[in-house]
Amino acid sequence: MPAAAPSAPTGEDRPVLLFQGDSITDTGRRRGGPPNHPHSLGSGYAALAASALLSDEPGRRWRCYNRGVGGDTVADLAARWADDTLALAPDVLSILVGINDLWTADAGGATAPRYEEQLRALLDRTRSALPDVMLLIGEPFVLPGGSAVDPTWPSALEPYRAAARRVAADAGAAWIPYQSVFDEALQDAPGPYWAEDGIHPTPAGHHRMAQAWLEAFRTRH
């Protein structure tokens, strides 16, 4: 007789993976859908990374959620954190946020020091509520030549990237070096190939992001 298939985890035994962030994570996801559903995961790196994880680890029965919201800053994340993050009690939490803080810095968004302060507070709050959560922090990025990118943004984003990296290190989070990933990708094709407007990745760009996410996750997991 063939060996019996291993019993599938149920309920609380099924680990939760949650992607949080802005439009780069959102990618047109359908609000309120169930975990692991194509419409709920959107069309970007979160869906690609979750798909690989679900395929590679079918026995664990991961529950994968995307709660990215287009336009969000760190302050916006904090305002919805209780319902959109803590209530889901993720075992693995991935956060990518920062470009909108720079984008709106002159209109009520966060300067780099304020961004660091708010991000640190958010992770402290998360660690307090979920002490065993595995954190992954994505590096904010911008690509040259994009239709929505101000020429000053690459240098202006640098202190935000440095701040995110400091906070990630202090929180014991895995670091996903998206800017470095795209800087390397520029050797293969120009910026708009990876992100037409310089901010929102194309399918090729999202694929590179998913690869980087999975590498960071597997190194730490």
Disulfide bonds with the S-S distance in Angstrom:
none
